[in-house]
Amino acid sequence: MGISSLGGQGVYVHNGTTRMGPDGSGALASSILTLDQALKNACTHSAPSLKPPPALYTPARYMRLN
């Protein structure tokens, strides 16, 4: 959380989003979704038969998804 830089421009990271401007009042710049959260979302909100690929077994085991 706080002020950071994206492409040489100031952005403000807060509540899972990155917004333009030092105070976060500008346009949405990006999200801060992490790989482990993306995997958890995919397994939670998709077909029950979805299994993570072998490259992701360690994060999946850590999160007890497999």
mmCIF file of the C-alpha atoms, coordinates in Angstrom:
data_MODEL
# 
_entry.id   MODEL 
# 
loop_
_atom_site.group_PDB 
_atom_site.id 
_atom_site.type_symbol 
_atom_site.label_atom_id 
_atom_site.label_alt_id 
_atom_site.label_comp_id 
_atom_site.label_asym_id 
_atom_site.label_entity_id 
_atom_site.label_seq_id 
_atom_site.pdbx_PDB_ins_code 
_atom_site.Cartn_x 
_atom_site.Cartn_y 
_atom_site.Cartn_z 
_atom_site.occupancy 
_atom_site.B_iso_or_equiv 
_atom_site.pdbx_formal_charge 
_atom_site.auth_seq_id 
_atom_site.auth_comp_id 
_atom_site.auth_asym_id 
_atom_site.auth_atom_id 
_atom_site.pdbx_PDB_model_num 
ATOM 1  C CA . MET A 1 1  ? 0.000   0.000   0.000   1.00 0.00 ? 1  MET A CA 1 
ATOM 2  C CA . GLY A 1 2  ? 1.281   3.467   -0.804  1.00 0.00 ? 2  GLY A CA 1 
ATOM 3  C CA . ILE A 1 3  ? 2.924   5.425   -3.587  1.00 0.00 ? 3  ILE A CA 1 
ATOM 4  C CA . SER A 1 4  ? 4.807   3.560   -6.325  1.00 0.00 ? 4  SER A CA 1 
ATOM 5  C CA . SER A 1 5  ? 5.827   4.001   -9.958  1.00 0.00 ? 5  SER A CA 1 
ATOM 6  C CA . LEU A 1 6  ? 4.413   2.414   -13.113 1.00 0.00 ? 6  LEU A CA 1 
ATOM 7  C CA . GLY A 1 7  ? 5.983   3.276   -16.457 1.00 0.00 ? 7  GLY A CA 1 
ATOM 8  C CA . GLY A 1 8  ? 7.651   6.310   -14.940 1.00 0.00 ? 8  GLY A CA 1 
ATOM 9  C CA . GLN A 1 9  ? 4.378   7.745   -13.625 1.00 0.00 ? 9  GLN A CA 1 
ATOM 10 C CA . GLY A 1 10 ? 3.296   8.007   -10.031 1.00 0.00 ? 10 GLY A CA 1 
ATOM 11 C CA . VAL A 1 11 ? 0.602   5.580   -8.900  1.00 0.00 ? 11 VAL A CA 1 
ATOM 12 C CA . TYR A 1 12 ? -1.090  4.838   -5.583  1.00 0.00 ? 12 TYR A CA 1 
ATOM 13 C CA . VAL A 1 13 ? -1.604  1.224   -4.459  1.00 0.00 ? 13 VAL A CA 1 
ATOM 14 C CA . HIS A 1 14 ? -4.579  0.656   -2.127  1.00 0.00 ? 14 HIS A CA 1 
ATOM 15 C CA . ASN A 1 15 ? -7.237  -2.037  -1.576  1.00 0.00 ? 15 ASN A CA 1 
ATOM 16 C CA . GLY A 1 16 ? -5.988  -4.355  -4.331  1.00 0.00 ? 16 GLY A CA 1 
ATOM 17 C CA . THR A 1 17 ? -5.841  -1.733  -7.079  1.00 0.00 ? 17 THR A CA 1 
ATOM 18 C CA . THR A 1 18 ? -3.328  0.684   -8.515  1.00 0.00 ? 18 THR A CA 1 
ATOM 19 C CA . ARG A 1 19 ? -4.627  4.125   -9.479  1.00 0.00 ? 19 ARG A CA 1 
ATOM 20 C CA . MET A 1 20 ? -2.885  6.971   -11.285 1.00 0.00 ? 20 MET A CA 1 
ATOM 21 C CA . GLY A 1 21 ? -1.841  10.016  -9.295  1.00 0.00 ? 21 GLY A CA 1 
ATOM 22 C CA . PRO A 1 22 ? -0.100  10.334  -5.953  1.00 0.00 ? 22 PRO A CA 1 
ATOM 23 C CA . ASP A 1 23 ? -3.389  10.384  -4.038  1.00 0.00 ? 23 ASP A CA 1 
ATOM 24 C CA . GLY A 1 24 ? -5.078  7.546   -5.981  1.00 0.00 ? 24 GLY A CA 1 
ATOM 25 C CA . SER A 1 25 ? -7.841  9.745   -7.415  1.00 0.00 ? 25 SER A CA 1 
ATOM 26 C CA . GLY A 1 26 ? -6.930  9.097   -11.067 1.00 0.00 ? 26 GLY A CA 1 
ATOM 27 C CA . ALA A 1 27 ? -7.763  6.343   -13.535 1.00 0.00 ? 27 ALA A CA 1 
ATOM 28 C CA . LEU A 1 28 ? -7.330  2.669   -12.720 1.00 0.00 ? 28 LEU A CA 1 
ATOM 29 C CA . ALA A 1 29 ? -3.770  1.698   -13.692 1.00 0.00 ? 29 ALA A CA 1 
ATOM 30 C CA . SER A 1 30 ? -3.623  -2.038  -12.837 1.00 0.00 ? 30 SER A CA 1 
ATOM 31 C CA . SER A 1 31 ? -4.423  -4.637  -10.233 1.00 0.00 ? 31 SER A CA 1 
ATOM 32 C CA . ILE A 1 32 ? -2.053  -6.274  -7.795  1.00 0.00 ? 32 ILE A CA 1 
ATOM 33 C CA . LEU A 1 33 ? -3.364  -9.813  -8.210  1.00 0.00 ? 33 LEU A CA 1 
ATOM 34 C CA . THR A 1 34 ? -0.760  -12.359 -7.118  1.00 0.00 ? 34 THR A CA 1 
ATOM 35 C CA . LEU A 1 35 ? -0.185  -15.773 -8.697  1.00 0.00 ? 35 LEU A CA 1 
ATOM 36 C CA . ASP A 1 36 ? -1.395  -17.653 -5.635  1.00 0.00 ? 36 ASP A CA 1 
ATOM 37 C CA . GLN A 1 37 ? -4.621  -15.629 -5.501  1.00 0.00 ? 37 GLN A CA 1 
ATOM 38 C CA . ALA A 1 38 ? -5.152  -16.082 -9.260  1.00 0.00 ? 38 ALA A CA 1 
ATOM 39 C CA . LEU A 1 39 ? -4.768  -19.849 -8.869  1.00 0.00 ? 39 LEU A CA 1 
ATOM 40 C CA . LYS A 1 40 ? -7.135  -19.913 -5.917  1.00 0.00 ? 40 LYS A CA 1 
ATOM 41 C CA . ASN A 1 41 ? -9.706  -17.859 -7.874  1.00 0.00 ? 41 ASN A CA 1 
ATOM 42 C CA . ALA A 1 42 ? -9.421  -20.162 -10.897 1.00 0.00 ? 42 ALA A CA 1 
ATOM 43 C CA . CYS A 1 43 ? -9.909  -23.292 -8.816  1.00 0.00 ? 43 CYS A CA 1 
ATOM 44 C CA . THR A 1 44 ? -12.741 -21.796 -6.777  1.00 0.00 ? 44 THR A CA 1 
ATOM 45 C CA . HIS A 1 45 ? -14.741 -20.213 -9.625  1.00 0.00 ? 45 HIS A CA 1 
ATOM 46 C CA . SER A 1 46 ? -14.359 -22.746 -12.430 1.00 0.00 ? 46 SER A CA 1 
ATOM 47 C CA . ALA A 1 47 ? -15.256 -26.330 -13.225 1.00 0.00 ? 47 ALA A CA 1 
ATOM 48 C CA . PRO A 1 48 ? -14.673 -28.662 -10.270 1.00 0.00 ? 48 PRO A CA 1 
ATOM 49 C CA . SER A 1 49 ? -12.453 -30.846 -12.444 1.00 0.00 ? 49 SER A CA 1 
ATOM 50 C CA . LEU A 1 50 ? -9.905  -28.043 -12.973 1.00 0.00 ? 50 LEU A CA 1 
ATOM 51 C CA . LYS A 1 51 ? -6.542  -29.122 -11.635 1.00 0.00 ? 51 LYS A CA 1 
ATOM 52 C CA . PRO A 1 52 ? -3.477  -26.889 -11.514 1.00 0.00 ? 52 PRO A CA 1 
ATOM 53 C CA . PRO A 1 53 ? -0.692  -27.684 -13.998 1.00 0.00 ? 53 PRO A CA 1 
ATOM 54 C CA . PRO A 1 54 ? 2.420   -29.397 -12.584 1.00 0.00 ? 54 PRO A CA 1 
ATOM 55 C CA . ALA A 1 55 ? 4.364   -26.119 -12.525 1.00 0.00 ? 55 ALA A CA 1 
ATOM 56 C CA . LEU A 1 56 ? 1.935   -24.824 -9.905  1.00 0.00 ? 56 LEU A CA 1 
ATOM 57 C CA . TYR A 1 57 ? 1.787   -27.884 -7.627  1.00 0.00 ? 57 TYR A CA 1 
ATOM 58 C CA . THR A 1 58 ? 3.849   -26.292 -4.872  1.00 0.00 ? 58 THR A CA 1 
ATOM 59 C CA . PRO A 1 59 ? 1.645   -23.157 -4.531  1.00 0.00 ? 59 PRO A CA 1 
ATOM 60 C CA . ALA A 1 60 ? -1.454  -25.354 -4.839  1.00 0.00 ? 60 ALA A CA 1 
ATOM 61 C CA . ARG A 1 61 ? -0.249  -27.643 -2.040  1.00 0.00 ? 61 ARG A CA 1 
ATOM 62 C CA . TYR A 1 62 ? 0.603   -24.646 0.094   1.00 0.00 ? 62 TYR A CA 1 
ATOM 63 C CA . MET A 1 63 ? -2.953  -23.339 -0.302  1.00 0.00 ? 63 MET A CA 1 
ATOM 64 C CA . ARG A 1 64 ? -4.366  -26.893 0.087   1.00 0.00 ? 64 ARG A CA 1 
ATOM 65 C CA . LEU A 1 65 ? -6.112  -26.733 -3.288  1.00 0.00 ? 65 LEU A CA 1 
ATOM 66 C CA . ASN A 1 66 ? -5.098  -30.177 -4.545  1.00 0.00 ? 66 ASN A CA 1 
# 
